[in-house]
Amino acid sequence: MRGGRRYGRTLPEALGEFARQNPARFHMPGHKGQDQPFGGRLAGWDVTELEGTDNLANPQGVIALTERNYAKAYGARDSLLLVGGSTAGISTMALALGQGKRVLLGRDCHKSALSALALGGHEGIFLLPQVDGETGLGGMLTPQAIYEALAAQRADAVLLTSPNYYGMCADIEGIAQAAHSHGALLLVDCAHGAHFPFSSRFPSFPAKEVDLWCVSAHKTMAAFTQSAVLHIGTNCPLETEQVRRIRNMVQTSSPSYLLMASLDRALYLGQKIGFEKHLDRIEILRARIDRINGLHVLGQEELAPGAVDMDISRMVIDVRARGIDGWQAEEALADRGILCEMCDAYHLVLITTPQDPDEWYDRLIDGLTHLPYGTGEPPVDPPFFQEGRRVCSLREAMLGPAEQVPLASAGGRICADAAGIYPPGLAAVIPGERISKETAQYLLRQQAKGFSLFGIENGRISCIIED
């Protein structure tokens, strides 16, 4: 950290004061705060490590204050800022376990979890989630499933995704008890639950029961993209400095001060303004949508298998009674300038936050009202999870030599990279497993419908080169 004068008490104050003083900047970044047409006033806030702006790798000043404030708000022992999204958080959690560990997780995990396990040389023990044939929703891991899996084979950690892309939440407290009773740490990918601490109407999060968890403030709070936070539980046996050291290994050594300032601002807004008025708006919006012919917003009575709660600020709209599928509905809304977070065969998924203008909700209602009608109920095509036959480890598959193979003829080959539908980024095929013909056909079918695939480039999937 370079010498120089000190600035404000908080991170945004420090950056604002720095920009106002307009020093001669003979340091990084190269735009020197002068690129006003592109960056506007924020260009002046884009700085490097100075005495008054602190250092994310070893914070002692304004960044340390932001991290302490996050820890207090989330009930964590310590909190670490992330500028690489929850992907950096998941990598940190996995690598903090050490090397060559056994991690129990669901096949509905995010693709970044697979990369994290491969980097750590960990063995993934995958559990199949249930799928609700009526709603098409993939279920959550349950305490009973965790108990049974850990009783059958030892694991060093359980990696849970909660909430999922649909806002469904698992029984984290019960799963924590199951994991800890078998000597396993509980790690939670809580990327979509960053806003939970700011209203009692959101699902509760048992922070004292979880060892490590990460949240993506950019998904549901007023933070810039890539802004996230890694939390360390009060009873976590891992030392904070060990976790911080690993976090520093997986992040850039030149973290964006704009992202860090937005994390500070997002926490301020969450605490001072909160979500209560927004949730009042959402209750009204949900009722308005339910009155539209052929549409229904999923509620507490329609939780996915294994889920115990749901985030009501996330709108999951079932469009099947309209006679169309989710892709058709999403495309019709996009034509009217209304963009959804994602869709699946049955639903639209919309993320709402306090930053939504009221006028957007009127536009949404108008767009939903004018959705087309189809000729009948779309064909059933629920999320596809199939336990694959493992041939080699994640690390061997993902870091070894590979070749691109047409997906249509990839049946029987060993996958070298995760592949599935994005969003939500859930892997239908996991590296190190033989690709079944059913899985290949499912992915091709979804691609033909217009869904985006990850792990597939120009119709080809990465497979390991076999002798």
Beta strands, then each sheet from edge to edge (+ up, - down):
strand 1: 78-82
strand 2: 102-106
strand 3: 123-127
strand 4: 157-161
strand 5: 168-169
strand 6: 185-189
strand 7: 212-215
strand 8: 228-232
strand 9: 296-297
strand 10: 309-310
strand 11: 314-318
strand 12: 342-343
strand 13: 347-351
strand 14: 402-406
strand 15: 419-421
strand 16: 426-429
strand 17: 453-454
strand 18: 456-457
strand 19: 460-464
sheet 1: 1+ 8- 7+ 6+ 4+ 2+ 3+
sheet 2: 5+ 10-
sheet 3: 9+ 11- 13+ 12-
sheet 4: 14+ 19- 18+
sheet 5: 16+ 15- 17+
end
